Amino acid sequence: MNNLFSLSPKELTTDGFLRWLIYEIESNQDLITAFFLRLGLCTDSTKVISNVKVSAQEQKTDLIIRYDVDSVPHQALFENKTYSTIHSDQLARYRTTFPDFNYYKYLKLARVNYDEKRLTKIHGYDVLTSSDLFDAIDSITFKSEILSQYKRFLVNDFIEPINKIETTLVSENKYELLSSRQAQHCIIDQLYGEIDGLNDELYFKSYSNIGGTPWTQLNICSRECAYGDISEYLFWRIDKKSGNYYLRLNQYADVDSTYKATKGGNLSQLRAAIEPLFIKYDFCISPPSNRGQKESEVCILFFKDNNLKTITNNLAHLTLDIVEKYKCLVFE
């Protein structure tokens, strides 16, 4: 079905829709109270919400809502995302710019990953998902084609795909779903959650290759000044090669020709030490590529050759073994 919001799924669209909706229902006390209650902007004891004002792009924020709850002034800040994620220090910066607000909300329509949950907790933001937003909108009883289209947009574009990923990806070994960045996050999220706090090197990121295919990565350990003043990193990466998605362990160091041979020798040592660990956990691995000067494959497995349940059940244990082995190896 042709849907206005599916054709314009940007953060500014969500901002505009919420502004329109709040102003549309502000004069109806039952509707505005029910909506704000489900968004966590007031409490069950609230009787009257009044003097509602919504601003967009104030000091680069998405939405700021100012309103009175039973004559007491309240302020709420919203950082809204569709598919993108937190960048730089924006959450901390907004709290510094707008201190002492009653509420700070992180609303994301696509799946909220573990790193986002971690960062929002650190900076004191409440997470709102597409399901949370749907439930809030569903409390509004007036008829509107705009409202109906937005609800269908949430269900068709986000709620149902997220539910499919979380309920079938691993349990039914549907590795083809890994063409979605959200599915890749689901795999890395479980690992991140199980090893969070392991060291200061844990770092999550996810982008797209040239051509648009997504990749997702989690750094797991490093060696400072491994090659002069250049550090080396080990990380997991989900990506695509030869038409198939894979999980690989990578060695990364931005070396020049001075250290190329040394890094290559260390790579051989890494492969010899770590390959038996994959076999220990019953992973079917493929020969790694020898291409790449900065980024080199230590070990690689294709999802089509493995079972996702086996991978997710053992990936954290394998990671801990790899980190321990990496610490003990004596490199050149």
Residue pairs with C-beta under 8 A, 6 or more apart in sequence:
1 152
3 149
3 152
3 153
3 156
4 146
4 149
4 153
5 13
5 17
5 149
5 150
5 153
5 157
6 153
6 156
6 157
9 82
9 83
9 109
9 153
9 157
10 82
11 62
11 80
11 81
11 82
11 84
13 82
14 62
14 80
14 82
14 107
14 109
15 56
15 62
15 63
15 80
16 56
17 146
17 150
18 54
18 63
18 78
18 80
19 54
19 56
19 63
20 146
21 35
21 137
21 140
21 147
22 32
22 35
22 52
22 54
22 65
23 52
23 54
24 142
24 144
25 31
25 32
25 35
25 140
25 142
26 32
26 49
26 52
28 142
29 48
29 49
31 139
31 140
31 141
31 142
32 49
32 52
33 42
33 46
33 48
33 49
34 139
34 140
35 136
35 137
35 139
35 140
36 42
36 46
36 49
36 67
37 43
37 44
37 46
38 132
38 135
38 136
38 139
39 105
39 128
39 132
39 133
39 136
40 103
40 105
40 126
40 128
41 65
41 67
41 74
41 76
41 102
41 103
42 49
42 69
42 74
43 69
46 69
46 70
47 70
48 68
48 69
48 70
48 71
49 67
49 68
49 69
50 67
50 68
50 71
51 66
51 67
51 68
52 65
52 66
52 67
53 65
53 66
53 67
54 63
54 64
54 65
54 66
55 63
55 64
55 66
56 62
56 63
58 64
59 94
59 97
59 98
60 90
61 77
61 78
61 79
61 94
61 97
61 98
62 78
62 79
62 80
63 77
63 78
63 80
64 75
64 76
64 77
64 78
64 98
65 75
65 76
65 78
66 73
66 74
66 75
67 73
67 74
67 76
68 74
74 102
74 103
75 98
75 101
75 102
75 103
76 101
76 102
76 103
76 104
76 105
77 94
77 98
77 101
77 103
77 104
77 105
78 105
78 107
79 86
79 90
79 91
79 94
79 104
79 105
79 106
79 107
79 125
80 107
80 108
81 106
81 107
81 108
81 109
81 110
82 108
82 109
82 110
83 109
83 110
83 181
85 108
85 113
85 115
85 116
85 206
86 106
86 115
86 116
86 119
86 120
91 104
91 106
91 119
91 120
91 123
91 125
92 123
94 104
95 101
95 104
95 123
95 124
103 126
104 123
104 124
104 125
104 126
105 125
105 126
105 128
106 112
106 116
106 120
106 125
106 126
106 127
106 128
107 128
107 132
107 133
108 116
108 127
108 128
108 129
108 130
109 129
109 130
109 133
109 154
109 157
109 158
110 130
110 158
110 162
110 182
111 158
111 162
111 165
111 166
111 182
111 185
111 186
112 127
112 129
113 185
113 188
113 189
113 204
113 206
114 185
114 188
114 189
114 192
114 193
114 196
114 204
115 192
115 204
116 127
117 127
118 196
120 126
120 127
130 154
130 158
130 159
130 162
131 159
133 154
134 151
134 154
134 155
134 159
137 147
137 150
137 151
137 154
138 151
140 147
161 180
161 182
162 182
164 177
165 177
165 180
165 182
165 183
165 186
166 186
168 174
168 177
169 175
169 177
169 178
169 183
169 186
169 187
169 308
170 186
170 187
170 308
170 309
170 312
171 309
173 307
173 308
173 309
174 308
175 245
175 303
175 304
175 308
177 183
178 184
178 187
178 238
178 245
178 303
179 213
179 214
179 240
179 245
180 214
181 206
181 208
181 214
181 216
184 206
184 214
184 215
184 216
184 238
185 206
185 216
187 216
187 238
187 247
187 308
187 311
187 312
187 315
188 204
188 206
188 216
188 217
188 218
188 236
188 238
190 312
190 315
190 316
191 218
191 236
191 312
191 315
191 316
191 319
192 202
192 204
192 218
194 316
195 202
195 220
195 316
195 319
195 320
196 202
198 220
198 320
198 323
199 220
199 221
199 323
201 219
201 220
201 221
201 222
201 233
202 218
202 219
202 220
203 218
203 219
203 235
204 216
204 217
204 218
204 219
205 216
205 217
206 214
206 215
206 216
206 217
207 214
207 215
208 214
208 215
209 215
209 239
209 240
213 239
213 240
215 237
215 238
215 239
215 240
216 237
216 238
217 235
217 236
217 237
217 238
218 235
218 236
219 233
219 234
219 235
220 234
220 235
220 236
220 319
220 322
220 323
221 233
221 234
221 322
221 323
221 326
221 327
222 231
222 232
222 233
222 234
223 231
223 232
223 326
223 331
224 231
225 231
226 232
226 253
226 266
226 331
227 253
227 255
227 258
227 259
227 262
227 263
228 258
228 259
230 253
230 254
230 255
230 259
231 253
232 251
232 252
232 253
232 263
232 266
233 251
233 252
233 253
234 249
234 250
234 251
234 252
234 298
234 322
234 323
234 326
235 249
235 250
235 252
236 247
236 248
236 249
236 250
236 315
236 319
237 247
237 248
237 250
238 245
238 246
238 247
239 245
239 246
239 248
240 246
244 302
244 303
244 304
245 302
245 303
246 286
246 300
246 301
246 302
246 303
247 300
247 301
247 303
247 311
248 288
248 297
248 298
248 299
248 300
248 301
249 274
249 297
249 298
249 299
249 300
249 322
250 295
250 296
250 297
250 298
251 263
251 266
251 267
251 270
251 295
251 296
251 297
251 298
252 294
252 295
252 296
253 259
253 263
253 294
254 294
255 262
255 263
255 293
255 294
260 293
262 332
263 293
263 296
265 332
266 331
266 332
267 296
267 298
269 329
269 331
270 298
270 326
270 329
271 288
271 298
271 299
273 325
273 329
274 298
274 299
274 322
274 325
275 285
275 299
277 318
277 321
277 322
277 325
278 285
278 299
278 301
278 318
279 285
280 318
280 321
281 310
281 314
281 317
281 318
282 310
282 314
283 301
283 306
283 310
283 311
283 314
283 318
284 301
284 302
284 305
284 306
285 299
285 300
285 301
286 300
286 301
286 302
286 305
287 300
288 296
288 297
288 298
288 299
288 300
289 297
289 300
290 296
290 297
301 311
303 311
